[in-house]
Amino acid sequence: MPELPEVESIRRGLARRVRGDVIESVWLGEKPEPLKSPAPEIVATLEQARIAAVRRVGKHIVFDLESSQPSAISSQQEQVPRSARNDNSKRWDGHSQRKAQWIVHLGMTGRLVIAQPESKVARHTHAIVRLQSGRELRFVDPRRFGRLSVVRDPGGFAPGGQEPLGAGVRQFARLFRGRKTPIKSALLNQKLLRGVGNIYADESLYRAGIRPRRRASRLTGDELARLHRAVQQVLREAIRAGGSSVSDYVNADGDEGFFQFEHRVYGREGEPCRECRSAIKRVVIAGRSAHYCPKCQR
């Protein structure tokens, strides 16, 4: 599953290529699993909208949408008291254009692909968004764990959890106080810290010198400070490397990432630790694999 660095790499590529473009039409496939919002609502929200920005929220890609052309409807509604307006209308108006968002979660195998209309449509394509520029933005997901949704709520998309790259050390440490779960499980809890998955939890714990089975509540202040630094360091290095291509991940330009060559423990069971040469071990914690060095991590 793409984690924060992979999603951020995809987001940056998409922002360069589609920001400012207008969505002319939307095609959605017949499979219901990828649609978290009703299909008519997705179509009505996206069509004729301009992509104002492409952001990342945890593992989600958020397209901020605005009206592509202020219509007579907007000016007419300005003359109508707000209490008399139809809040359930799917039309773009001056009030709603600042709030609409298209939310994409890539799941395990989801990809967002920029393509020319004449190019072959890949199998497992569940959405095709035709842009005014003549290109298409396609959502492809063989396993159908990805999700597409729209939000028109005044509060916008709010999945909960703390952004790891924005958290200060005290804020980070408070997330784990009193939690009796293993620290590896706590790092994967998206309600606490959003965007961190198996790869970067393992790599961060290794750099902080902390074993994945340690109870989160038992970590000292110094250990939590080390872990905070390690999480941010690992994520920033992975983003600079374009993420980790350990499966079929590619960015928005179709390029693989390179951070997999920097992994110190993840996926290296039985191989020697790069520091002490001890064999890397693998354990299963709450159904998830965890890799660690028995000598460097305590």
C-alpha positions, 0 to 999 in steps of 0.5 A: 500500500502506498504510504505517505512518501509515495502519496506525496510523490504522486501528489507533486506530480499531479499538481504540476500537471493538472492544477488549473485544468478543468474537468469536462466529463467523468466516466465511472466503471460498473464496480461499486467497491471504489465508490465511497460516494454515490456515482451521481454525486461524484459526477455532478461535483467533478464535471465543469470544476477547475482543479484549484489545488492538489494536496495530500492528507495522510494517505489521501490525495485531495483535489480542491475544486472550484467553479470553472466559470461563474454562472448566472445562477451565482449572481441570481443567488446573491439576490436570494436570501441564504435561508431560501436557497436549496442547500441540497443543490448539486449546482456550482454556486459562489458558496459551494465552490470553495468547499468541494473536494475530490478525495482519492485513496489509492488502497493497496494497488491504486494508481492515478495515471495521466493519459492521452484519450487515444491511449489504450485503457488499462484493465481495472480502470474504474474512473476516467476524468477528461480534462479541458487540456485534452488529457485524461486522468485515470484511476486504475486499481486491480484489487479495488481497495482504493476509494473515490469520494467527494466532499461538499461540507463546509468543514472539508475533508477531515480524516483525523490523526496528526500529520507526522511531518507537522507534529512537534515533539511534545505533540508527537509524544502525547499521542502515545501516552497511556497506550499499552499497544506495541509501538509498531501498532501505535505508529500504524494507527491512522487515528493517531498518526496519519500516513505512516505504514509498515515500511516507514514504521519499521525504518523509523523504529530502527533509526530510533533504536526501539524494538517494535514490540515495546509498549508505547506507554513504556517509552521514555521521553528521550526515546519518544524524542528520538522516534519523532526525529527518526520518523520525520527524517525517514519520511523526508528522505523517502520523499526526496527519493520518490518513495519506495517501489517494493511492489508495483508503485510508480509516481504520476509520471510512471517512474519508480521510487528509489528509497527501497535501496535505503531500507535498513530493516524492512524486507531484509529478514535474515540479511545482516544489519548494515551497522552491527551485521546481526541478522535482521529478524521478522515478527508478526504484531497484530497481524502485521509484519515487523522487521528489526535488528535484535542488537541495535534496537532495544 
